[in-house]
Amino acid sequence: MPSPVQRPSSAIPSQCDVLVVGGGINGAGIARDLAGRGLKVVLCEKDDLAQATSSSSTKLIHGGLRYLEYNEFSLVRKALAEREVLLRSAPHIMWPLRFVMPHDPGMRPVWMIRIGLFLYDHLARREVLPGSRTVDLRRHPSGAPLQPRFTKGFVYSDGWVDDARLVALNAIDAMERGATVLTRWRCRDAQRSADAWQVTLDSASGAFHTLNARALVNAAGPWAAQFLSEHAHLSHPKALRLVKGSHIVVPRLFDHGHAYIFQNPDKRIIFAIPYEHDFTLIGTTDVEHHGPIGAARIDESEIDYLCEQASRYFAKPIAKSDVVWTYSGVRPLLDDESGDPSAVTRDYSLELDTAQAPLLTVWGGKITTFRKLAEDAADLLMQPLGVDAARGAWTHGAFLPGGDLNKWIGPARRPDTDFERFEQTVRRRYPQFDAAVLHRLARAYGSRIDRVIGDTPGAQVAPGLYDCELRYLHDHEWARGADDVLWRRSKLGLHYSAEERAAVAAWCAEHWDGAAVTPTPETSWN
């Protein structure tokens, strides 16, 4: 299997069809789609894959129920249609999740909620996800953690995703289809001519490389406008609105498997979601961000807001002292001049400029629609690149790496039950492993778990983390330091003590060139 071990600059292609700038979900998805159509693709990312916005989402594959109130029917339909496509493509990192909305008579009336849920159930075809229904919270398990004043609730379906791993899997698939994926390589300068882009790349280690690309894709997310003006030397008519979304993680608040959607007096909503077995994830906020894009941190007022709004519903109030971890990301939203950040559209816009060598810029977007965005982007580039139209869309029914469980369980039936059968098979094959460790490995790597474990797991570096997995992450998933392992390729950092995190960092420093001695995550913990 090809290995993405960081290449010396001499091994990077000097020419390609398309250079994709940005290693978030949209950039990785576009690189994958284009590589699958036979194009020669280079993806460059100045940091780690998914280091910014794409690892800081609420981690949902969802249509966006609240967007119906803003008449975003096209976006909701598109996102709803993508849910089951994505669930089938990677049942190890995505799975169905049922949401409970307790009815608060002071918020939206029952008739409005029922109309909204009816539309949510019927705007797109469903085969796996069950429809919505009304429940008696005095009898339903989801009512137990709530204040007794909530007696009626509404239950509907969406999905959960490990967002950072979704990016990594797209990058792996792109690489295995022929793309060159460069992490810690920045697009320093891009000069445009009639038929090509001459690009200068520089690496974190100080190396430089010059590359000629027939087309350039700007998938820099929150940095998209900045990239155009500062690196591609172009003006841009569109404006991005940068909105910070922050989340808090607290010890587990409930034992059942449902998530909650809570309506707030300010007409916003927040989610409370089962997270990493031992925790509950609460978010998100919508706050205008005016500082450095890569330095987004949660504010005290955001922590107060999330604790206060969740405490309006849970019987046990949530205090700041309960927060064990936080993370924040900056959403690059299209500026539609809405006064309320929550009302700004989450849809995407693709801007193709063919005045000279093609330039495609991605504006906005949400994680649920990344595959469709990538497909649309690739479609737009076919004609200006003079590519045979027969090289058409292909990702709709394709698996992501690790998602094809056929060799373990036989033909696929439905993604949720397929994964259950797969995990049972894994436990039989590796009886020497703890069940919790196998569950994590099965979720992270799916059908490629045997490639991770190999012939022997090696030494245990920290609880449940073995030498074999660390080597796999370095050799096949671009991990270069403890943060990459503990906070993006996994969330083990949330479970480990400071001493255990330091042990992982020390191992990385010993075995990997340039690894940090101590973990310095972009997120924070108490």
Buried (B, 14 or more C-beta within 10 A) or exposed (E): EEEBEBBEBEEBBEEBBBBBBBBBBBBBBBBBBBBBBBBBBBBBBBBBBBBBBBBBBBBBBBBBBBBBEBEBEEBBBBBBBBBBBBBBBBBBBBBBBBBBBBBBEEBBEEEEBEEBBEBBBEBBEBEBBEEBEBBEBEEBBBBEBBBEEBEBBBBBBBBBBBBBBBBBBBBBBBBBBBBBBBBBBBBBBBEBEEEBBBBBBBBBEEBEBEBBBBBBBBBBBBBBBEBBEEBBEBEBEBEBBBBBBBBBBBEEBBEBEBBBBBBBEEEBBBBBBBBBEEBBBBBBBBBEBEEEBEEBBBBEEBBEBBBEBBBBBBBEEBEEEBBBBBBBBBBBBBBEEEEEBBBBBBBBEBBBBEEEBBBBBBBBBBBBBBBBBBBBBBBBBBEBBEBEEEBEBBBEEBBBBBBBBEEBBEEBEBBBEBBEBBBEBBBEBBEEBEEEBBBBBBBBBBBBBBBBBBEEBBEEBBBBBBBBBBBBBBEBBBBBBBBBBBBBBBBBBBBBEEEBBBBBBBBBBEEBEEBBEEBEBBBEBE
